[in-house]
Amino acid sequence: MLYDEVMMTVQNYLSKILIIDDHQIYLDGLEMLLKQGLSDAAIYKASTLEDAKNLLKSDLEFDLILLDINLNNANGFDLCELDELKHQPIAILSASEHIKDIQQAHALGLLGFLNKATDNEKLIDDIQRLLRGECIFPTKDMTQTVLTPRQQDVLNLLSQGYPNKVICKQLSLSEATVKTHLRALFNILDVHTRTECVSVAREKNLI
């Protein structure tokens, strides 16, 4: 098909979506899903930064760019600062669930943060919402976690590797009370071990 014919065909679509992801199997699968779920959209894909740049330098104007943040030899967030991607309608589509990644996407003024583990029906719905101009971020992850002063004290000592007996002595608390605070922290942070507790707390900037 001639270039002019291709462009005329593209113009018949209501939306143009570019997917940037270096996992070819996922890229092909998502392309198929979007073609089935968004019949009025033209789907483009790029598995390398160069492919993405070439598409962005073309005459096409994308309504939405779905960008993975973990690319070979590149960080998706860094790419957002490139001239080719600045001011583009970008949403992150990633397997990451780290609060810092979600907050960084929000701070950069991106349209949203979608999780690759989302079921197909919800993913299509979220993309349609993005195309309508809505912003989509995981609400629960954007909400700041708030601890009581005593929970924070226990967490601070836990992060220093202290066992329960030392925490008890430092805070003048009984071992039963310390265990109660630890159970509360585990529930709040949705973790099961002391190591997980400290790791998630650091991700949430609580310590």
VEXKOLBA-258417 format. One record per residue: residue number from 1; residue in one letter; x, y, z of N, C-alpha, C in turn. Coordinates in pm, 1 decimal, always signed. Atoms other than C-alpha are relative to their C-alpha. Example, Ala and Ser with C-alpha at 12.3 -4.5 7.8 and 13.67 -1.06 7.14 Angstrom:
<sites>
nr,rest,n.x,n.y,n.z,ca.x,ca.y,ca.z,c.x,c.y,c.z
1,A,+89.0,-119.0,+0.0,+1230.0,-450.0,+780.0,+90.0,+120.0,+0.0
2,S,-82.0,-119.0,-6.0,+1367.0,-106.0,+714.0,-77.0,+109.0,+73.0
</sites>
This chain:
<sites>
nr,rest,n.x,n.y,n.z,ca.x,ca.y,ca.z,c.x,c.y,c.z
1,M,+85.3,-120.7,+0.0,+0.0,+0.0,+0.0,+88.2,+124.9,+0.0
2,L,-76.5,-122.2,+7.3,+129.9,+344.9,-90.9,-12.1,+80.9,+128.9
3,Y,-2.2,-80.5,-123.2,+222.2,+591.5,+187.5,-127.2,+85.1,+12.8
4,D,+118.6,-86.9,-5.2,-64.0,+830.1,+95.1,-125.1,-79.1,+34.4
5,E,+115.2,+84.2,-28.8,-311.3,+544.0,+106.5,-1.3,-42.0,+146.1
6,V,-12.6,+35.6,-141.7,-179.8,+438.7,+447.1,-48.5,+115.5,+86.7
7,M,+37.5,-116.6,-78.7,-222.6,+792.9,+580.3,-149.1,+26.3,-8.0
8,M,+143.8,-19.1,+12.5,-575.3,+815.9,+443.9,-74.8,-101.6,+84.7
9,T,+62.0,+103.4,-82.2,-660.1,+486.2,+614.9,+10.4,+34.9,+147.5
10,V,-22.4,-37.1,-139.9,-509.5,+605.0,+943.9,-95.1,+110.6,+42.7
11,Q,+83.1,-114.0,-35.2,-712.2,+925.7,+931.9,-145.5,-39.4,+25.4
12,N,+136.1,+45.9,-22.0,-1031.6,+719.5,+933.9,-22.6,-45.0,+143.8
13,Y,+11.2,+42.2,-138.7,-958.3,+608.3,+1291.2,-20.6,+122.4,+90.1
14,L,+25.4,-108.4,-93.9,-1077.8,+816.8,+1584.9,+119.5,+22.9,+91.8
15,S,-110.8,-10.8,-95.1,-774.7,+743.1,+1804.6,+121.8,-74.6,-51.6
16,K,-125.5,+64.6,+36.9,-409.5,+655.9,+1751.3,+78.2,-25.0,+128.3
17,I,-66.4,+41.4,-122.7,-230.2,+464.0,+2026.7,+135.7,-60.3,-33.0
18,L,-135.0,+55.5,+15.6,+142.7,+392.9,+2049.0,+37.7,-74.7,+127.3
19,I,-46.3,+81.0,-113.4,+270.5,+112.2,+2274.4,+151.9,-11.8,-9.3
20,I,-146.4,+13.0,-4.0,+638.2,+122.9,+2376.3,+35.3,-102.1,+107.5
21,D,-31.0,+109.5,-93.0,+752.2,-205.7,+2533.9,+101.2,-91.4,-67.0
22,D,-104.3,+80.9,+62.5,+1061.4,-419.0,+2477.9,-25.2,-150.9,+9.3
23,H,+35.2,+141.5,-3.7,+888.1,-751.6,+2548.0,-93.3,-29.6,-117.7
24,Q,+72.8,+15.5,+125.9,+777.7,-857.2,+2200.4,-129.1,-81.0,+15.7
25,I,+119.4,+83.8,-17.6,+534.1,-1126.0,+2315.1,-112.0,+81.3,+63.7
26,Y,+102.2,-83.3,-64.1,+353.1,-885.2,+2546.6,-47.2,+108.5,-95.9
27,L,+32.4,-106.2,+94.6,+365.8,-612.9,+2282.2,-99.6,-49.9,-105.4
28,D,+89.1,+56.4,+102.3,+203.3,-836.4,+2019.3,-135.6,-36.2,+59.9
29,G,+125.6,+37.7,-65.5,-54.5,-964.8,+2266.8,-86.6,+120.6,+31.6
30,L,+75.1,-121.2,-32.6,-153.6,-615.5,+2376.9,-55.5,+64.4,-126.8
31,E,+48.7,-53.4,+127.7,-178.3,-500.5,+2015.1,-127.6,-73.0,-42.8
32,M,+116.4,+79.2,+38.9,-422.0,-784.6,+1944.3,-120.2,+32.4,+88.3
33,L,+108.0,-30.4,-93.4,-624.4,-710.0,+2257.4,-63.0,+135.7,-30.8
34,L,+51.5,-134.0,+25.7,-655.8,-339.9,+2176.4,-74.3,+7.7,-133.5
35,K,+69.9,+1.2,+128.5,-753.1,-408.2,+1815.9,-138.7,-61.1,+14.5
36,Q,+129.5,+63.2,-23.3,-1032.5,-631.3,+1943.2,-91.1,+87.6,+85.3
37,G,+81.0,-77.0,-94.1,-1146.4,-402.8,+2223.6,-25.3,+143.7,-40.3
38,L,+14.4,-139.5,+43.8,-1099.8,-65.4,+2052.0,-3.0,+3.3,-152.5
39,S,+10.6,+14.3,+144.7,-1226.3,-108.4,+1698.7,+21.1,+131.2,-74.4
40,D,-16.2,-129.8,+66.2,-1203.7,+265.7,+1629.3,+137.5,+60.6,+22.0
41,A,-135.1,-50.1,-28.2,-835.6,+293.9,+1725.3,+102.7,-64.3,-92.0
42,A,-115.0,+51.4,+75.4,-517.8,+256.3,+1518.8,+111.4,-26.5,+100.9
43,I,-99.9,+40.0,-99.4,-254.4,+68.1,+1719.2,+138.3,-7.2,-64.5
44,Y,-139.1,+2.9,+44.8,+120.2,+124.6,+1669.2,+84.6,-53.1,+115.1
45,K,-84.4,+55.9,-106.2,+401.0,-45.0,+1858.3,+146.9,+23.0,-31.1
46,A,-144.6,-19.2,+11.7,+770.2,+9.3,+1922.4,+67.7,-81.7,+109.4
47,S,-71.1,+82.6,-97.3,+1003.7,-239.3,+2089.6,+135.5,+58.3,+36.9
48,T,-126.3,-67.5,-30.0,+1306.1,-6.3,+2086.3,-22.1,+150.7,+3.4
49,L,+8.3,-145.3,-6.8,+1367.8,+359.5,+2158.2,+7.7,+60.9,-139.7
50,E,-13.7,-53.5,+136.1,+1472.6,+416.4,+1797.0,-130.0,-13.5,-78.4
51,D,+129.3,+19.1,+66.6,+1148.2,+268.5,+1666.8,-100.7,+104.8,+46.2
52,A,+92.8,-98.3,-56.0,+954.5,+496.0,+1900.6,+29.8,+139.8,-53.5
53,K,-38.6,-132.4,+49.6,+1150.6,+803.8,+1793.2,-41.7,+19.0,-144.9
54,N,+36.4,-9.4,+141.5,+1091.3,+728.4,+1425.8,-149.9,+22.1,-17.0
55,L,+145.0,-17.3,+8.0,+717.5,+697.8,+1480.3,-40.6,+139.5,+47.0
56,L,+33.8,-131.7,-53.8,+710.2,+1017.1,+1686.0,+43.8,+113.1,-92.2
57,K,-45.4,-101.3,+95.6,+896.3,+1203.0,+1411.3,-83.1,-1.4,-128.6
58,S,+83.3,+9.7,+119.8,+640.7,+1094.3,+1151.3,-112.5,+103.1,+6.6
59,D,+111.8,-94.8,+4.2,+329.7,+1286.6,+1056.2,-114.1,-40.6,+92.2
60,L,+106.9,+48.5,-87.6,+123.3,+1084.9,+1303.3,-6.3,+82.5,+128.0
61,E,+20.9,-65.2,-129.8,-22.9,+1255.2,+1610.3,-73.6,-98.5,+89.8
62,F,+57.5,+103.9,-84.9,-83.8,+1007.8,+1889.5,-90.3,+59.9,+107.9
63,D,+94.1,-41.6,-104.0,-379.4,+1041.0,+2124.9,+38.7,-58.6,+135.5
64,L,-43.2,+63.0,-124.2,-218.1,+811.6,+2381.3,+124.3,-83.3,-26.9
65,I,-119.5,+83.8,+4.8,+123.9,+656.6,+2440.9,+4.9,-81.9,+127.9
66,L,-11.9,+91.5,-113.9,+145.0,+351.1,+2667.7,+146.5,-40.6,+10.9
67,L,-145.4,+14.4,-14.3,+500.7,+333.9,+2802.2,+36.0,-87.7,+119.2
68,D,-54.6,+80.4,-108.9,+672.6,+63.4,+3005.1,+119.0,+75.0,+59.4
69,I,-111.6,-73.8,-61.1,+924.3,+199.7,+3256.4,+127.7,-82.5,+6.7
70,N,-118.7,+85.6,-3.2,+1159.3,-100.1,+3246.6,+31.3,-47.9,-140.5
71,L,-37.9,+32.1,+137.2,+1311.4,-103.2,+2899.2,+147.8,-35.5,-4.5
72,N,-141.6,+34.7,+15.1,+1639.5,-250.6,+2779.4,+85.0,+125.8,-14.1
73,N,-94.4,-112.4,+4.4,+1914.8,+2.3,+2851.3,-66.8,+136.7,+10.0
74,A,+68.6,-128.9,-12.2,+1658.3,+272.3,+2926.3,-104.2,-5.7,+109.7
75,N,+104.0,-13.7,-101.0,+1429.6,+394.7,+3198.9,-113.0,+82.8,-60.0
76,G,+113.7,-67.7,+59.9,+1082.0,+491.8,+3085.1,-18.3,+142.0,+48.9
77,F,+14.5,-134.8,-54.4,+1074.7,+791.4,+3316.1,+101.5,+96.1,-61.6
78,D,-100.9,-84.3,+64.4,+1399.1,+921.8,+3165.2,-42.4,+35.7,-142.9
79,L,+43.3,-24.9,+137.3,+1247.9,+888.2,+2818.7,-102.7,+112.7,-6.3
80,C,+102.2,-105.5,-2.3,+967.0,+1122.4,+2920.9,+61.4,+139.2,-10.6
81,E,-68.3,-128.8,+6.4,+1227.3,+1400.9,+2932.4,+58.0,+29.0,-138.4
82,L,-52.3,-21.5,+135.0,+1333.7,+1351.3,+2568.9,-91.8,+93.3,-78.2
83,D,+79.2,-94.5,+79.7,+1222.1,+1613.9,+2318.6,-113.8,-69.2,-73.4
84,E,+101.8,+71.2,+77.1,+1034.4,+1349.7,+2120.1,-122.1,-36.8,+84.8
85,L,+109.8,+44.8,-86.1,+823.1,+1251.4,+2422.3,-55.5,+110.0,+90.1
86,K,+49.7,-108.9,-84.0,+788.3,+1581.5,+2604.9,-134.6,+48.6,-51.1
87,H,+133.0,-53.5,+30.2,+430.4,+1707.7,+2617.1,-88.3,-97.9,-77.8
88,Q,+83.1,+100.8,+64.8,+300.8,+1382.1,+2470.4,-99.7,-56.9,+102.3
89,P,+98.5,+59.6,-91.5,-12.1,+1213.6,+2619.1,+44.0,-140.1,+40.7
90,I,-62.1,+126.7,-41.2,+169.8,+938.2,+2809.6,-65.5,-55.8,+125.8
91,A,+39.0,+72.7,-120.6,+44.7,+678.0,+3055.7,+96.3,-116.5,+15.9
92,I,-88.9,+113.0,-27.3,+269.6,+421.0,+3220.9,-81.8,-128.6,+3.1
93,L,+59.0,+134.3,-6.4,+179.9,+54.7,+3164.2,+111.3,-92.9,+44.8
94,S,-114.7,+68.2,-58.8,+402.9,-147.6,+3393.9,-44.3,-109.4,+97.0
95,A,+24.5,+103.6,-100.5,+425.2,-454.4,+3614.9,+37.7,+49.8,+139.5
96,S,-42.1,-54.7,-129.0,+568.9,-235.1,+3891.0,-119.6,+41.2,+84.7
97,E,+102.2,-45.0,-93.9,+357.4,-174.8,+4199.5,+61.5,+90.7,+107.1
98,H,-68.5,-83.3,-98.0,+610.8,+45.4,+4378.4,-64.4,+138.2,+8.0
99,I,+63.0,-130.1,-21.2,+456.1,+356.7,+4527.1,+84.3,+112.3,-59.4
100,K,-85.7,-106.3,+53.3,+758.5,+563.5,+4420.6,-15.6,+14.2,-151.0
101,D,+20.7,-6.3,+144.6,+703.2,+470.4,+4055.2,-132.4,+69.9,-31.1
102,I,+131.5,-60.8,+20.5,+336.9,+567.3,+4078.4,+5.7,+149.5,+29.3
103,Q,-10.9,-141.5,-36.7,+419.0,+894.0,+4253.1,+83.8,+77.3,-101.3
104,Q,-83.4,-68.4,+99.4,+690.9,+975.0,+3996.5,-79.1,+26.8,-127.4
105,A,+84.5,-19.9,+118.3,+446.5,+924.6,+3709.2,-95.9,+116.5,+22.7
106,H,+92.2,-108.7,-34.4,+205.2,+1157.7,+3885.5,+73.3,+133.8,+0.3
107,A,-77.6,-123.9,-10.0,+476.8,+1415.7,+3953.7,+43.3,+51.5,-137.6
108,L,-41.0,-38.9,+134.5,+580.9,+1415.1,+3586.6,-116.7,+51.9,-83.9
109,G,+117.3,-49.0,+71.3,+228.3,+1508.6,+3487.9,-51.9,-96.4,-105.2
110,L,+49.5,+98.4,+95.0,+157.9,+1183.4,+3303.1,-149.2,-24.1,+21.5
111,L,+145.0,+18.6,-6.1,-198.2,+1075.1,+3234.3,-43.0,-107.1,+99.1
112,G,+41.0,+106.9,-89.9,-194.5,+763.8,+3445.9,+106.7,-104.3,+20.1
113,F,-89.7,+111.6,-30.2,-33.9,+448.5,+3577.2,-85.8,-125.9,+1.3
114,L,+78.0,+122.7,+12.2,-182.4,+117.4,+3462.4,+88.9,-120.0,+29.3
115,N,-75.3,+120.2,-35.4,-76.7,-223.0,+3593.0,-20.4,-107.2,-106.0
116,K,+7.5,+104.5,+101.9,+4.4,-498.1,+3343.5,-82.4,-120.2,+45.6
117,A,+75.8,+114.2,-51.5,-168.9,-747.3,+3571.4,-150.9,+23.5,-3.7
118,T,+142.4,-31.0,+7.7,-504.4,-572.7,+3521.3,-68.4,-93.0,-99.6
119,D,+70.7,+87.9,+93.2,-764.7,-798.9,+3360.4,-35.3,+76.5,-126.8
120,N,+16.8,-59.7,+133.1,-836.0,-736.4,+2993.8,-114.7,+99.5,-7.6
121,E,+117.9,-86.9,+8.3,-1182.2,-585.3,+3036.3,+26.3,+134.5,+67.9
122,K,-28.6,-124.3,-72.5,-1065.4,-330.9,+3294.5,+106.8,+81.1,-73.0
123,L,-105.5,-70.9,+72.1,-754.7,-246.7,+3091.0,-59.3,+78.2,-117.8
124,I,+65.6,-68.3,+111.6,-967.1,-164.7,+2786.2,-80.1,+119.6,+50.8
125,D,+79.9,-109.0,-57.1,-1199.4,+44.7,+3003.7,+89.4,+115.1,+44.4
126,D,-92.4,-104.5,-46.5,-905.1,+231.9,+3159.1,+57.9,+78.0,-118.3
127,I,-57.1,-67.0,+117.2,-755.5,+306.8,+2816.7,-104.7,+89.5,-65.7
128,Q,+107.0,-84.6,+54.1,-1091.6,+435.6,+2692.5,-16.1,+126.5,+83.9
129,R,+8.8,-116.1,-88.4,-1105.2,+664.9,+2995.9,+116.2,+96.0,-24.2
130,L,-116.2,-84.2,+30.0,-753.0,+791.3,+2921.5,-21.0,+75.6,-130.5
131,L,+25.1,-63.8,+129.2,-854.7,+863.4,+2563.6,-104.4,+110.6,+11.8
132,R,+99.8,-104.5,-22.7,-1145.6,+1068.2,+2699.4,+57.3,+116.3,+79.5
133,G,-63.6,-109.2,-71.9,-897.3,+1281.3,+2890.3,+5.9,-15.6,+149.9
134,E,-6.1,+23.8,-144.6,-929.5,+1127.9,+3236.2,+141.7,-40.4,+40.5
135,C,-126.9,+46.6,-56.6,-628.6,+1064.0,+3459.8,-29.2,-119.7,+89.6
136,I,+24.0,+122.3,-76.4,-599.0,+719.8,+3616.9,+124.0,-39.1,+78.7
137,F,-106.2,+46.1,-88.7,-379.9,+639.5,+3915.4,-62.9,-86.6,+109.1
138,P,+52.1,+82.8,-108.9,-420.5,+369.1,+4182.1,-25.4,+85.1,+123.7
139,T,+36.0,-90.8,-109.1,-607.1,+567.4,+4447.9,+61.5,-41.0,+131.6
140,K,-50.8,+45.8,-129.7,-500.3,+350.5,+4737.2,+148.9,+24.7,+13.9
141,D,-144.3,-20.9,-5.8,-134.1,+395.2,+4643.0,+37.3,+146.7,+5.1
142,M,-28.6,-142.1,-5.8,-160.2,+771.2,+4609.1,-36.0,+58.5,+135.9
143,T,+38.9,-46.2,-132.7,-307.2,+798.6,+4957.1,+114.8,-19.5,+97.7
144,Q,-112.1,+7.3,-93.3,-46.5,+874.0,+5218.3,-34.2,-89.1,+118.0
145,T,+18.8,+87.0,-115.5,-8.4,+608.0,+5485.9,+31.6,+77.6,+127.1
146,V,-17.2,-74.4,-125.2,-51.3,+752.6,+5834.0,+10.4,-98.1,+115.4
147,L,-21.9,+83.8,-117.5,+86.6,+586.4,+6146.7,-18.1,+81.5,+126.4
148,T,+4.8,-68.2,-128.9,+29.6,+666.5,+6510.5,+143.5,+26.8,+44.7
149,P,-136.3,-28.6,-47.4,+331.4,+815.7,+6693.3,+70.2,-124.0,+55.8
150,R,-62.4,+118.2,-58.8,+391.8,+488.9,+6880.4,+31.6,-103.9,-107.2
151,Q,-29.4,+90.5,+111.6,+365.1,+280.1,+6562.7,+124.4,+46.1,-74.0
152,Q,-116.9,-54.6,+66.7,+619.8,+511.4,+6406.1,+126.5,-27.5,+80.0
153,D,-115.5,+29.8,-85.8,+853.0,+465.3,+6705.0,+43.7,-144.9,-16.0
154,V,-30.3,+142.7,+14.8,+830.0,+87.0,+6675.6,+61.1,-26.2,-136.9
155,L,-50.8,+18.1,+136.0,+885.9,+103.5,+6300.3,+143.5,+50.2,-12.8
156,N,-135.8,-55.4,+6.3,+1194.9,+324.3,+6340.7,+102.4,-94.4,+61.2
157,L,-92.4,+93.4,-66.0,+1355.0,+78.3,+6580.7,+8.2,-131.9,-76.5
158,L,+1.5,+122.7,+79.5,+1248.4,-218.8,+6369.3,+91.8,+14.1,-120.2
159,S,-82.0,-23.3,+118.7,+1423.2,-63.7,+6070.1,+149.5,-3.3,+32.2
160,Q,-140.4,+5.9,-41.8,+1744.8,-56.5,+6271.6,+42.6,-142.0,+37.5
161,G,-31.4,+140.4,-23.2,+1725.0,-434.0,+6315.4,-12.0,-46.0,+143.8
162,Y,+12.2,+36.8,-139.9,+1639.3,-435.8,+6684.3,-106.4,-108.2,+21.0
163,P,+100.8,+101.5,-33.1,+1458.6,-744.2,+6826.3,-105.5,+59.3,+93.9
164,N,+110.2,-50.1,-82.3,+1137.3,-709.0,+7024.3,+44.3,+41.6,+139.9
165,K,-41.1,-31.1,-137.7,+1311.2,-713.5,+7362.1,+69.7,+135.8,+9.3
166,V,-68.8,-129.4,+0.1,+1530.7,-417.1,+7271.6,-100.3,+111.8,-24.8
167,I,+103.8,-100.1,+26.7,+1230.0,-227.9,+7132.0,-80.8,+26.6,+126.5
168,C,+72.4,-13.3,-128.4,+1047.0,-295.5,+7457.7,+77.1,+89.8,+96.5
169,K,-82.7,-76.8,-93.7,+1335.0,-154.0,+7659.0,+12.7,+145.1,-43.7
170,Q,-17.8,-136.0,+51.6,+1386.4,+149.5,+7434.5,-125.2,+85.0,+19.3
171,L,+125.0,-74.9,-6.0,+1018.2,+246.4,+7443.5,-75.9,-18.8,+131.3
172,S,+64.2,+27.7,-129.9,+938.3,+121.8,+7795.3,-139.8,-59.4,-19.2
173,L,+126.2,+68.0,+28.3,+665.1,-104.6,+7659.3,+12.6,-148.2,+32.2
174,S,-0.6,+144.5,-21.3,+566.4,-461.6,+7740.6,+16.3,-69.3,-134.4
175,E,-18.7,+73.8,+124.9,+645.2,-730.2,+7483.5,-133.7,-20.3,-70.9
176,A,+132.6,+18.9,+59.2,+272.6,-787.0,+7430.1,-43.0,+125.6,-76.1
177,T,+36.6,-125.8,+65.8,+223.8,-418.7,+7344.7,+79.1,+19.5,-128.3
178,V,-83.6,-10.9,+120.1,+514.0,-421.7,+7100.1,-52.7,-92.8,-109.1
179,K,+54.3,+94.6,+97.6,+369.1,-730.3,+6932.1,-130.9,+52.3,-60.2
180,T,+125.2,-58.8,+49.2,+33.6,-552.3,+6903.9,+29.1,+107.9,-103.7
181,H,-37.4,-105.4,+96.0,+199.8,-255.3,+6733.3,+55.3,-61.3,-129.2
182,L,-55.1,+65.3,+118.8,+387.4,-490.1,+6498.8,-111.2,-59.4,-86.2
183,R,+112.7,+55.2,+75.8,+65.1,-667.9,+6401.5,-74.2,+110.1,-74.6
184,A,+68.0,-113.5,+63.1,-91.9,-330.1,+6329.8,+79.6,+49.8,-121.0
185,L,-85.5,-43.4,+110.4,+204.3,-228.0,+6114.0,-8.2,-97.5,-117.7
186,F,+8.7,+101.7,+104.8,+188.2,-556.4,+5921.7,-131.3,+13.6,-76.7
187,N,+131.2,-15.7,+65.2,-182.3,-501.1,+5853.3,-5.2,+126.5,-84.8
188,I,+3.0,-128.6,+71.5,-140.1,-136.1,+5751.7,+80.7,-7.1,-129.4
189,L,-89.6,+6.4,+116.1,+147.1,-213.9,+5512.6,-22.2,-124.6,-84.9
190,D,+34.4,+122.3,+74.0,-1.2,-546.6,+5398.0,+123.3,-87.3,-22.0
191,V,-120.6,+82.9,+5.9,+312.3,-748.4,+5479.0,-11.5,-112.8,+101.1
192,H,+6.3,+116.5,-87.9,+391.5,-1071.3,+5662.4,+128.0,-22.4,+80.7
193,T,-126.3,+18.0,-70.9,+751.9,-1042.6,+5780.8,+59.3,+135.1,+37.9
194,R,-66.3,-122.9,-44.0,+971.4,-788.2,+5953.6,+78.1,+63.9,-114.8
195,T,-76.8,-50.8,+113.8,+1191.9,-757.8,+5645.3,-89.9,+69.6,-100.6
196,E,+97.0,-61.8,+91.3,+891.5,-688.8,+5422.3,-51.1,+130.9,+55.9
197,C,+52.2,-119.4,-65.3,+763.3,-437.4,+5673.6,+94.1,+118.5,-20.0
198,V,-99.2,-106.3,+14.8,+1083.9,-234.7,+5661.5,+12.2,+42.7,-146.3
199,S,-13.3,-31.4,+142.5,+1109.3,-261.0,+5283.1,-115.3,+83.4,-52.5
200,V,+117.4,-73.3,+45.9,+753.5,-142.1,+5216.4,-4.9,+138.8,+64.6
201,A,-1.0,-129.7,-70.2,+787.5,+133.8,+5478.9,+96.7,+96.3,-67.7
202,R,-96.0,-85.6,+70.3,+1093.4,+265.4,+5293.4,-57.0,+45.7,-134.0
203,E,+62.4,-37.1,+126.6,+904.3,+258.1,+4963.6,-102.6,+111.8,+18.6
204,K,+102.9,-99.5,-28.8,+632.1,+466.1,+5125.9,+56.1,+122.4,+72.4
205,N,-68.2,-112.8,-65.3,+891.1,+706.1,+5272.6,-42.9,+20.1,+145.2
206,L,+38.6,-7.7,-140.9,+783.2,+622.9,+5627.7,+121.2,-5.4,+91.5
207,I,-123.5,+4.4,-79.9,+1141.6,+571.8,+5743.9,+115.5,+50.2,-87.8
</sites>
